[in-house]
Each structure stands twice: as C-alpha cells, then as structure tokens.
Amino acid sequence: MGGVLRGGYVAMKETGALSLIIMSCGSELQLALAAKEKLGAGVRVVSIPSFHRFDAQPASYREEVLPTSCRARVAVEAGVSAAWWKYVGLDGVTVTIDRFGLSGPGAQVMTALGMTVESVVEAAQSLTDDESAAKRQKKQ
C-alpha cells in the first residue's frame, strides 16, 4: 500500500536486465502486466495512480521506480496521452486515446480504440526494433 500512497510504485519488477518500462494505472494495469508476460524478463511494470503525489516524492524514490537509465518506456491509458509524456520522454511511446470515445460494450470499445495487450506489445517492440529506433533518432 505504501507505493500507492507515494503516487507510483513498481507493480512488477523485471527479473533480468532492465530493458523496458511499461507504465499505467487502474484497469489498464492489467494490459501492462499481460504485455510484460509476452515481452520477457527485462520488462518492469510501473503503476502511477497519482502524478501529483509521485512528483512530490524525493528524486531518489522517483529514480528507484523510473530509472533514467532506461529510456525505452511505454505508457498505457484509456485516456489522453498529455500527462504521460513527461514520464515516457522523447524515446518513449504511448498507447492512449487522444480522441473522443465510442459507445458500446466495454470490451468491444476497448478493442476498437486499440486498448489491447497486442497494442501494448507492438508499441514496446517498436522501441527495440532497429528500424523504428533509427527513424526516431532522425527526428531528434
């Protein structure tokens, strides 16, 4: 419970060398956790239920949760991406919904909007794919 009170915490730690961080919170956390299982041992899942509280933590705690040495980051939220960019940085990507939603059964709507484990895995793989990484470097 302590991590929740601090605004963010490691929901599932990597079991190998850290290569990717997937961030989320709430019901989308299940997508991040399922994607980690498909992506492998070097993936950390972080939950940030309160940006305000997390940002108020000491730099050492924030670094412990989101080490700056790992720039491959994906944020997942069934909402707008704006709040996540400070955490994903210039090298990260978001799986978010930057448009008005849809009406219908929840599972169908989430799939139609791209809020799936497969979308998270694809986003993560785009960060490690050599061709995609080269394109991002040219943009900077």
N, CA and C atoms as an extended XYZ file, in Angstrom:
420
Properties=species:S:1:pos:R:3:atomname:S:1:resname:S:1:resid:I:1 pbc="F F F"
N         0.820       -1.204        0.000 N   MET     1
C         0.000        0.000        0.000 CA  MET     1
C         0.858        1.260        0.000 C   MET     1
N         2.098        1.181        0.493 N   GLY     2
C         2.964        2.346        0.583 CA  GLY     2
C         3.222        3.017       -0.745 C   GLY     2
N         3.408        2.197       -1.804 N   GLY     3
C         3.665        2.760       -3.123 CA  GLY     3
C         2.485        3.541       -3.656 C   GLY     3
N         1.283        3.067       -3.364 N   VAL     4
C         0.084        3.780       -3.805 CA  VAL     4
C         0.031        5.150       -3.137 C   VAL     4
N         0.339        5.201       -1.862 N   LEU     5
C         0.328        6.474       -1.142 CA  LEU     5
C         1.406        7.428       -1.650 C   LEU     5
N         2.455        6.872       -2.265 N   ARG     6
C         3.526        7.703       -2.817 CA  ARG     6
C         3.220        8.120       -4.259 C   ARG     6
N         2.080        7.664       -4.784 N   GLY     7
C         1.658        8.084       -6.110 CA  GLY     7
C         2.125        7.185       -7.234 C   GLY     7
N         3.116        6.345       -6.990 N   GLY     8
C         3.626        5.451       -8.019 CA  GLY     8
C         4.511        4.397       -7.394 C   GLY     8
N         4.559        3.236       -8.041 N   TYR     9
C         5.333        2.125       -7.488 CA  TYR     9
C         5.596        1.087       -8.573 C   TYR     9
N         6.542        0.209       -8.317 N   VAL    10
C         6.822       -0.893       -9.229 CA  VAL    10
C         5.782       -1.975       -8.961 C   VAL    10
N         4.913       -2.210       -9.939 N   ALA    11
C         3.871       -3.227       -9.796 CA  ALA    11
C         4.431       -4.621      -10.042 C   ALA    11
N         5.373       -4.721      -10.980 N   MET    12
C         6.055       -5.985      -11.231 CA  MET    12
C         7.470       -5.671      -11.701 C   MET    12
N         8.420       -6.144      -10.928 N   LYS    13
C         9.829       -5.875      -11.219 CA  LYS    13
C        10.342       -6.833      -12.281 C   LYS    13
N        11.285       -6.351      -13.042 N   GLU    14
C        11.944       -7.176      -14.044 CA  GLU    14
C        12.763       -8.274      -13.349 C   GLU    14
N        12.930       -9.387      -14.022 N   THR    15
C        13.722      -10.483      -13.468 CA  THR    15
C        15.050      -10.625      -14.200 C   THR    15
N        15.258       -9.813      -15.219 N   GLY    16
C        16.512       -9.780      -15.966 CA  GLY    16
C        17.001       -8.347      -16.033 C   GLY    16
N        17.958       -8.093      -16.909 N   ALA    17
C        18.469       -6.734      -17.089 CA  ALA    17
C        17.336       -5.843      -17.604 C   ALA    17
N        17.142       -4.697      -16.960 N   LEU    18
C        16.050       -3.790      -17.314 CA  LEU    18
C        16.234       -3.251      -18.726 C   LEU    18
N        15.228       -3.487      -19.585 N   SER    19
C        15.298       -3.021      -20.966 CA  SER    19
C        14.096       -2.177      -21.368 C   SER    19
N        13.013       -2.232      -20.572 N   LEU    20
C        11.779       -1.539      -20.938 CA  LEU    20
C        10.936       -1.315      -19.695 C   LEU    20
N        10.273       -0.162      -19.636 N   ILE    21
C         9.325        0.124      -18.560 CA  ILE    21
C         7.965        0.389      -19.192 C   ILE    21
N         6.952       -0.323      -18.699 N   ILE    22
C         5.573       -0.066      -19.117 CA  ILE    22
C         4.859        0.568      -17.931 C   ILE    22
N         4.262        1.728      -18.156 N   MET    23
C         3.579        2.467      -17.097 CA  MET    23
C         2.087        2.510      -17.361 C   MET    23
N         1.315        2.452      -16.297 N   SER    24
C        -0.130        2.511      -16.411 CA  SER    24
C        -0.710        2.714      -15.022 C   SER    24
N        -2.024        2.607      -14.919 N   CYS    25
C        -2.698        2.611      -13.620 CA  CYS    25
C        -4.137        2.164      -13.837 C   CYS    25
N        -4.802        1.867      -12.764 N   GLY    26
C        -6.207        1.476      -12.854 CA  GLY    26
C        -6.420        0.226      -13.673 C   GLY    26
N        -7.529        0.191      -14.393 N   SER    27
C        -7.889       -1.019      -15.134 CA  SER    27
C        -6.924       -1.325      -16.269 C   SER    27
N        -6.205       -0.334      -16.783 N   GLU    28
C        -5.243       -0.583      -17.852 CA  GLU    28
C        -3.985       -1.291      -17.351 C   GLU    28
N        -3.802       -1.338      -16.035 N   LEU    29
C        -2.638       -2.031      -15.481 CA  LEU    29
C        -2.638       -3.499      -15.897 C   LEU    29
N        -3.805       -4.096      -16.046 N   GLN    30
C        -3.883       -5.494      -16.479 CA  GLN    30
C        -3.278       -5.670      -17.874 C   GLN    30
N        -3.421       -4.676      -18.747 N   LEU    31
C        -2.827       -4.739      -20.083 CA  LEU    31
C        -1.305       -4.707      -19.983 C   LEU    31
N        -0.794       -3.838      -19.121 N   ALA    32
C         0.656       -3.722      -18.936 CA  ALA    32
C         1.243       -5.021      -18.386 C   ALA    32
N         0.583       -5.608      -17.418 N   LEU    33
C         1.068       -6.850      -16.818 CA  LEU    33
C         1.039       -8.003      -17.817 C   LEU    33
N        -0.018       -8.087      -18.607 N   ALA    34
C        -0.111       -9.142      -19.613 CA  ALA    34
C         0.939       -8.945      -20.704 C   ALA    34
N         1.194       -7.698      -21.082 N   ALA    35
C         2.219       -7.413      -22.091 CA  ALA    35
C         3.596       -7.807      -21.572 C   ALA    35
N         3.862       -7.546      -20.293 N   LYS    36
C         5.149       -7.930      -19.700 CA  LYS    36
C         5.381       -9.426      -19.850 C   LYS    36
N         4.354      -10.205      -19.616 N   GLU    37
C         4.476      -11.665      -19.730 CA  GLU    37
C         4.879      -12.074      -21.141 C   GLU    37
N         4.427      -11.340      -22.144 N   LYS    38
C         4.761      -11.658      -23.535 CA  LYS    38
C         6.123      -11.110      -23.947 C   LYS    38
N         6.554      -10.030      -23.289 N   LEU    39
C         7.777       -9.348      -23.710 CA  LEU    39
C         9.041       -9.871      -23.037 C   LEU    39
N         8.929      -10.454      -21.865 N   GLY    40
C        10.102      -11.077      -21.277 CA  GLY    40
C        10.619      -10.492      -19.987 C   GLY    40
N        11.751      -11.032      -19.571 N   ALA    41
C        12.321      -10.809      -18.245 CA  ALA    41
C        12.812       -9.384      -17.997 C   ALA    41
N        13.151       -8.632      -19.034 N   GLY    42
C        13.721       -7.298      -18.850 CA  GLY    42
C        12.709       -6.183      -18.722 C   GLY    42
N        11.436       -6.539      -18.578 N   VAL    43
C        10.371       -5.531      -18.547 CA  VAL    43
C         9.905       -5.271      -17.115 C   VAL    43
N         9.813       -4.004      -16.765 N   ARG    44
C         9.282       -3.558      -15.480 CA  ARG    44
C         7.921       -2.921      -15.730 C   ARG    44
N         6.970       -3.193      -14.836 N   VAL    45
C         5.660       -2.549      -14.913 CA  VAL    45
C         5.522       -1.612      -13.726 C   VAL    45
N         5.192       -0.367      -14.023 N   VAL    46
C         5.049        0.671      -13.005 CA  VAL    46
C         3.618        1.194      -13.030 C   VAL    46
N         3.034        1.336      -11.855 N   SER    47
C         1.713        1.942      -11.727 CA  SER    47
C         1.887        3.341      -11.150 C   SER    47
N         1.280        4.321      -11.801 N   ILE    48
C         1.325        5.708      -11.308 CA  ILE    48
C        -0.110        6.210      -11.195 C   ILE    48
N        -0.778        5.893      -10.081 N   PRO    49
C        -2.162        6.327       -9.925 CA  PRO    49
C        -2.321        7.823       -9.613 C   PRO    49
N        -1.236        8.467       -9.141 N   SER    50
C        -1.322        9.897       -8.841 CA  SER    50
C        -0.034       10.591       -9.268 C   SER    50
N        -0.087       11.288      -10.400 N   PHE    51
C         1.084       12.023      -10.873 CA  PHE    51
C         1.518       13.050       -9.841 C   PHE    51
N         0.563       13.743       -9.251 N   HIS    52
C         0.868       14.793       -8.274 CA  HIS    52
C         1.649       14.228       -7.090 C   HIS    52
N         1.180       13.147       -6.512 N   ARG    53
C         1.881       12.543       -5.375 CA  ARG    53
C         3.242       11.980       -5.782 C   ARG    53
N         3.296       11.327       -6.937 N   PHE    54
C         4.567       10.752       -7.388 CA  PHE    54
C         5.595       11.857       -7.604 C   PHE    54
N         5.192       12.948       -8.240 N   ASP    55
C         6.112       14.061       -8.496 CA  ASP    55
C         6.598       14.718       -7.215 C   ASP    55
N         5.829       14.594       -6.130 N   ALA    56
C         6.209       15.202       -4.856 CA  ALA    56
C         7.197       14.336       -4.066 C   ALA    56
N         7.468       13.127       -4.534 N   GLN    57
C         8.397       12.237       -3.835 CA  GLN    57
C         9.835       12.695       -4.053 C   GLN    57
N        10.723       12.293       -3.157 N   PRO    58
C        12.147       12.625       -3.348 CA  PRO    58
C        12.663       12.062       -4.678 C   PRO    58
N        13.607       12.754       -5.261 N   ALA    59
C        14.182       12.319       -6.541 CA  ALA    59
C        14.711       10.894       -6.455 C   ALA    59
N        15.239       10.522       -5.312 N   SER    60
C        15.793        9.170       -5.157 CA  SER    60
C        14.704        8.103       -5.307 C   SER    60
N        13.512        8.370       -4.785 N   TYR    61
C        12.413        7.416       -4.917 CA  TYR    61
C        11.940        7.354       -6.368 C   TYR    61
N        11.782        8.504       -6.992 N   ARG    62
C        11.340        8.531       -8.388 CA  ARG    62
C        12.344        7.791       -9.284 C   ARG    62
N        13.626        7.954       -8.991 N   GLU    63
C        14.674        7.269       -9.748 CA  GLU    63
C        14.639        5.758       -9.505 C   GLU    63
N        14.307        5.365       -8.303 N   GLU    64
C        14.189        3.944       -7.967 CA  GLU    64
C        13.054        3.289       -8.772 C   GLU    64
N        11.963        4.006       -8.934 N   VAL    65
C        10.796        3.485       -9.648 CA  VAL    65
C        10.987        3.602      -11.165 C   VAL    65
N        11.439        4.761      -11.622 N   LEU    66
C        11.630        5.032      -13.059 CA  LEU    66
C        13.083        5.432      -13.316 C   LEU    66
N        13.994        4.473      -13.353 N   PRO    67
C        15.404        4.822      -13.549 CA  PRO    67
C        15.642        5.532      -14.884 C   PRO    67
N        16.355        6.630      -14.837 N   THR    68
C        16.622        7.400      -16.056 CA  THR    68
C        17.491        6.623      -17.041 C   THR    68
N        18.154        5.590      -16.569 N   SER    69
C        18.987        4.770      -17.454 CA  SER    69
C        18.157        3.965      -18.450 C   SER    69
N        16.890        3.802      -18.178 N   CYS    70
C        16.002        3.061      -19.086 CA  CYS    70
C        15.090        4.043      -19.803 C   CYS    70
N        15.416        4.322      -21.069 N   ARG    71
C        14.651        5.299      -21.838 CA  ARG    71
C        13.583        4.667      -22.713 C   ARG    71
N        13.566        3.345      -22.803 N   ALA    72
C        12.517        2.632      -23.557 CA  ALA    72
C        11.314        2.508      -22.631 C   ALA    72
N        10.302        3.324      -22.881 N   ARG    73
C         9.145        3.407      -21.986 CA  ARG    73
C         7.848        3.481      -22.779 C   ARG    73
N         6.840        2.800      -22.252 N   VAL    74
C         5.504        2.810      -22.850 CA  VAL    74
C         4.515        3.183      -21.753 C   VAL    74
N         3.611        4.112      -22.046 N   ALA    75
C         2.527        4.446      -21.119 CA  ALA    75
C         1.215        3.957      -21.725 C   ALA    75
N         0.364        3.392      -20.871 N   VAL    76
C        -0.910        2.824      -21.317 CA  VAL    76
C        -2.031        3.444      -20.503 C   VAL    76
N        -2.965        4.102      -21.189 N   GLU    77
C        -4.128        4.664      -20.502 CA  GLU    77
C        -5.266        4.869      -21.483 C   GLU    77
N        -6.457        4.493      -21.069 N   ALA    78
C        -7.645        4.714      -21.892 CA  ALA    78
C        -8.096        6.159      -21.697 C   ALA    78
N        -7.207        7.063      -22.033 N   GLY    79
C        -7.427        8.497      -21.909 CA  GLY    79
C        -6.355        9.203      -22.720 C   GLY    79
N        -6.268       10.504      -22.586 N   VAL    80
C        -5.315       11.281      -23.380 CA  VAL    80
C        -3.879       11.050      -22.934 C   VAL    80
N        -2.970       11.250      -23.854 N   SER    81
C        -1.550       10.983      -23.613 CA  SER    81
C        -0.812       12.113      -22.905 C   SER    81
N        -1.374       13.311      -22.884 N   ALA    82
C        -0.650       14.506      -22.447 CA  ALA    82
C         0.082       14.347      -21.118 C   ALA    82
N        -0.556       13.782      -20.131 N   ALA    83
C         0.057       13.678      -18.804 CA  ALA    83
C         1.219       12.688      -18.762 C   ALA    83
N         1.294       11.781      -19.716 N   TRP    84
C         2.316       10.725      -19.683 CA  TRP    84
C         3.631       11.129      -20.331 C   TRP    84
N         3.659       12.156      -21.154 N   TRP    85
C         4.880       12.452      -21.911 CA  TRP    85
C         6.066       12.793      -21.028 C   TRP    85
N         5.842       13.398      -19.894 N   LYS    86
C         6.988       13.717      -19.020 CA  LYS    86
C         7.633       12.459      -18.468 C   LYS    86
N         6.909       11.356      -18.457 N   TYR    87
C         7.440       10.085      -17.944 CA  TYR    87
C         7.992        9.194      -19.054 C   TYR    87
N         7.392        9.222      -20.242 N   VAL    88
C         7.918        8.393      -21.326 CA  VAL    88
C         9.113        9.056      -21.997 C   VAL    88
N         9.193       10.374      -21.957 N   GLY    89
C        10.328       11.080      -22.544 CA  GLY    89
C        10.301       11.076      -24.064 C   GLY    89
N        11.389       11.537      -24.656 N   LEU    90
C        11.477       11.664      -26.108 CA  LEU    90
C        11.591       10.319      -26.806 C   LEU    90
N        12.057        9.307      -26.097 N   ASP    91
C        12.258        7.997      -26.718 CA  ASP    91
C        11.095        7.042      -26.504 C   ASP    91
N        10.128        7.413      -25.683 N   GLY    92
C         9.032        6.512      -25.364 CA  GLY    92
C         7.832        6.705      -26.262 C   GLY    92
N         6.833        5.853      -26.045 N   VAL    93
C         5.587        5.908      -26.808 CA  VAL    93
C         4.414        5.725      -25.849 C   VAL    93
N         3.242        6.111      -26.317 N   THR    94
C         2.041        5.924      -25.510 CA  THR    94
C         1.018        5.095      -26.278 C   THR    94
N         0.261        4.325      -25.532 N   VAL    95
C        -0.915        3.625      -26.057 CA  VAL    95
C        -2.070        4.271      -25.309 C   VAL    95
N        -2.654        5.283      -25.945 N   THR    96
C        -3.666        6.112      -25.293 CA  THR    96
C        -4.772        6.428      -26.301 C   THR    96
N        -5.733        7.208      -25.855 N   ILE    97
C        -6.856        7.571      -26.717 CA  ILE    97
C        -6.940        9.094      -26.769 C   ILE    97
N        -6.375        9.665      -27.812 N   ASP    98
C        -6.379       11.118      -27.972 CA  ASP    98
C        -7.512       11.548      -28.904 C   ASP    98
N        -8.706       11.112      -28.587 N   ARG    99
C        -9.895       11.446      -29.365 CA  ARG    99
C       -11.105       11.133      -28.503 C   ARG    99
N       -12.274       11.490      -29.008 N   PHE   100
C       -13.493       11.131      -28.285 CA  PHE   100
C       -13.689        9.628      -28.365 C   PHE   100
N       -14.318        9.067      -27.375 N   GLY   101
C       -14.523        7.627      -27.292 CA  GLY   101
C       -15.661        7.132      -28.161 C   GLY   101
N       -16.087        5.933      -27.867 N   LEU   102
C       -17.171        5.271      -28.591 CA  LEU   102
C       -18.185        4.766      -27.586 C   LEU   102
N       -19.353        4.419      -28.071 N   SER   103
C       -20.367        3.803      -27.225 CA  SER   103
C       -20.527        2.353      -27.637 C   SER   103
N       -20.729        1.496      -26.662 N   GLY   104
C       -20.935        0.084      -26.936 CA  GLY   104
C       -20.450       -0.747      -25.772 C   GLY   104
N       -20.498       -2.064      -25.915 N   PRO   105
C       -19.995       -2.947      -24.861 CA  PRO   105
C       -18.507       -2.663      -24.596 C   PRO   105
N       -18.146       -2.618      -23.322 N   GLY   106
C       -16.803       -2.220      -22.914 CA  GLY   106
C       -15.668       -2.916      -23.637 C   GLY   106
N       -15.695       -4.227      -23.711 N   ALA   107
C       -14.606       -4.969      -24.347 CA  ALA   107
C       -14.483       -4.622      -25.830 C   ALA   107
N       -15.618       -4.461      -26.498 N   GLN   108
C       -15.585       -4.119      -27.923 CA  GLN   108
C       -15.041       -2.707      -28.135 C   GLN   108
N       -15.432       -1.796      -27.275 N   VAL   109
C       -14.956       -0.417      -27.377 CA  VAL   109
C       -13.447       -0.360      -27.150 C   VAL   109
N       -12.976       -1.057      -26.119 N   MET   110
C       -11.534       -1.047      -25.825 CA  MET   110
C       -10.737       -1.611      -27.003 C   MET   110
N       -11.220       -2.676      -27.602 N   THR   111
C       -10.538       -3.255      -28.761 CA  THR   111
C       -10.551       -2.280      -29.931 C   THR   111
N       -11.691       -1.672      -30.201 N   ALA   112
C       -11.811       -0.724      -31.317 CA  ALA   112
C       -10.892        0.480      -31.134 C   ALA   112
N       -10.644        0.860      -29.891 N   LEU   113
C        -9.782        2.009      -29.602 CA  LEU   113
C        -8.312        1.621      -29.438 C   LEU   113
N        -8.005        0.360      -29.640 N   GLY   114
C        -6.609       -0.075      -29.571 CA  GLY   114
C        -6.089       -0.330      -28.172 C   GLY   114
N        -6.973       -0.455      -27.214 N   MET   115
C        -6.556       -0.702      -25.833 CA  MET   115
C        -6.515       -2.213      -25.599 C   MET   115
N        -5.483       -2.848      -26.159 N   THR   116
C        -5.330       -4.293      -26.081 CA  THR   116
C        -3.902       -4.646      -25.692 C   THR   116
N        -3.717       -5.848      -25.227 N   VAL   117
C        -2.376       -6.340      -24.911 CA  VAL   117
C        -1.514       -6.295      -26.172 C   VAL   117
N        -2.082       -6.678      -27.291 N   GLU   118
C        -1.342       -6.689      -28.554 CA  GLU   118
C        -0.837       -5.296      -28.918 C   GLU   118
N        -1.649       -4.271      -28.686 N   SER   119
C        -1.225       -2.891      -28.975 CA  SER   119
C        -0.060       -2.472      -28.083 C   SER   119
N        -0.099       -2.895      -26.833 N   VAL   120
C         0.991       -2.567      -25.906 CA  VAL   120
C         2.264       -3.291      -26.328 C   VAL   120
N         2.145       -4.558      -26.682 N   VAL   121
C         3.312       -5.332      -27.136 CA  VAL   121
C         3.905       -4.706      -28.396 C   VAL   121
N         3.063       -4.339      -29.355 N   GLU   122
C         3.546       -3.699      -30.582 CA  GLU   122
C         4.273       -2.392      -30.282 C   GLU   122
N         3.705       -1.587      -29.392 N   ALA   123
C         4.345       -0.318      -29.025 CA  ALA   123
C         5.709       -0.572      -28.395 C   ALA   123
N         5.772       -1.545      -27.510 N   ALA   124
C         7.036       -1.878      -26.844 CA  ALA   124
C         8.060       -2.372      -27.861 C   ALA   124
N         7.631       -3.232      -28.757 N   GLN   125
C         8.552       -3.771      -29.758 CA  GLN   125
C         9.041       -2.687      -30.708 C   GLN   125
N         8.231       -1.654      -30.929 N   SER   126
C         8.666       -0.555      -31.801 CA  SER   126
C         9.849        0.196      -31.196 C   SER   126
N        10.000        0.117      -29.883 N   LEU   127
C        11.110        0.793      -29.217 CA  LEU   127
C        12.412        0.018      -29.340 C   LEU   127
N        12.310       -1.256      -29.569 N   THR   128
C        13.515       -2.078      -29.657 CA  THR   128
C        13.823       -2.494      -31.089 C   THR   128
N        12.885       -2.284      -32.006 N   ASP   129
C        13.083       -2.582      -33.418 CA  ASP   129
C        14.104       -1.586      -33.976 C   ASP   129
N        15.184       -2.077      -34.575 N   ASP   130
C        16.270       -1.225      -35.065 CA  ASP   130
C        15.800       -0.167      -36.059 C   ASP   130
N        14.911       -0.526      -36.981 N   GLU   131
C        14.429        0.415      -37.986 CA  GLU   131
C        13.624        1.542      -37.339 C   GLU   131
N        12.749        1.196      -36.407 N   SER   132
C        11.946        2.206      -35.717 CA  SER   132
C        12.830        3.121      -34.881 C   SER   132
N        13.815        2.542      -34.223 N   ALA   133
C        14.728        3.348      -33.406 CA  ALA   133
C        15.507        4.325      -34.268 C   ALA   133
N        15.939        3.894      -35.449 N   ALA   134
C        16.675        4.767      -36.356 CA  ALA   134
C        15.794        5.931      -36.806 C   ALA   134
N        14.532        5.673      -37.088 N   LYS   135
C        13.619        6.747      -37.505 CA  LYS   135
C        13.447        7.771      -36.394 C   LYS   135
N        13.329        7.303      -35.137 N   ARG   136
C        13.171        8.224      -34.014 CA  ARG   136
C        14.419        9.081      -33.838 C   ARG   136
N        15.583        8.500      -34.042 N   GLN   137
C        16.830        9.262      -33.914 CA  GLN   137
C        16.907       10.367      -34.955 C   GLN   137
N        16.439       10.118      -36.173 N   LYS   138
C        16.467       11.138      -37.231 CA  LYS   138
C        15.556       12.309      -36.899 C   LYS   138
N        14.455       12.061      -36.196 N   LYS   139
C        13.510       13.118      -35.849 CA  LYS   139
C        14.085       14.051      -34.791 C   LYS   139
N        15.039       13.583      -34.021 N   GLN   140
C        15.551       14.390      -32.887 CA  GLN   140
C        16.605       15.374      -33.320 C   GLN   140
